[in-house]
Amino acid sequence: MTAALVPPPAPGEGFRTVFWDIITDVTTPPFERARTSGENAVDERIAVVIEDDADIRSLVADVLEQAGFEVHTAAAGLPGIDLVRQHNPVVTTLDVSMPGMDGFEVAKRIRAISPTYIVMLTARTDEIDTLQGLQSGADDYLTKPFRPRELRARVEAMLRRPRLVASQPTPASDPAPSSDAAATGWLEHKGLRAQPEMHLATVDGRDLDLTPSEFDILVELLGAGRRVVSKAELALMLRGERVHGLEAYVSENDLRAIEVHMANLRRKLGESATAPQWIETVRGVGYRLTAR
């Protein structure tokens, strides 16, 4: 592109100036609005940025605004949580190292009130920090310095994932796990059930409180049946790239993130990886449903 989407920043704006050519040199494709219902439905065009560094906060806001989002920003955790509660964003970016309440605790509190996609941004590169972020409820994790184009691509991949992002209560007349379940869109395996369009999951009649990524992994495995689904397939599915037939590199961090999501999913199911009731590990390959 040769025309800037907005006037360039004045000299001396530091961090944003370095990346301005990247921010503006990106086509803004139309986003498909996610199906929503209920008063707690998230809005596909709203994002919240929680970041204590003013330059990075402005940069991330610029990237998301260029992508067509209405962006609300906060410099600390508690105001950011309030913004999430008030605006119901579809995407929230979250710095890890903030004064007072750190990003891990903020992520836990956001996850308790919202199904928003959480992308954690941090200068920490240790694997344990990545794992702690995902265990706190984050869907993705980027280390600083990051390319704004990469952040934009990660957000777009999240929005391509075809599912209802709103949280809804379980219907009173829950269909029995039988042939009727398939007719109403339920996927079922030995009492473990999911309804992709309503974003509902239950196990033995108990509601499961899953993050968006955990829910999508569960749906993928229930749909695959006894076919083994590799970690790489799951990573690409979460990035939305398999849907569009794109080939992409899957890093060790991507694979490790899938392992963490699976560990969290199993913990919420109450099953052991060594004696699984619903999902078994095929060593060196991936995961599949257990035999009936």
Secondary structure, 3 states (H helix, E strand, C coil): CCCCCCCCCCCCCCHHHHHHHHHHCCCCCCCCCCCCCCCCCCEEEEEEEECCCHHHHHHHHHHHHHCCCEEEEECCHHHHHHHHHHHCEEEEEEECCCCCCCHHHHHHHHHHHCCCEEEEEECCCCHHHHHHHHHCCCCEEEECCCCHHHHHHHHHHHHHCCCCCCCCCCCCCCCCCCHHHHHCCCEEECCEEEECCCCEEEECCEECCCCHHHHHHHHHHHHHCCCCEEHHHHHHHHHCCCCCCCCCCCCHHHHHHHHHHHHHHHHHHCCCCCCCCCEEEECCCEEEECCC
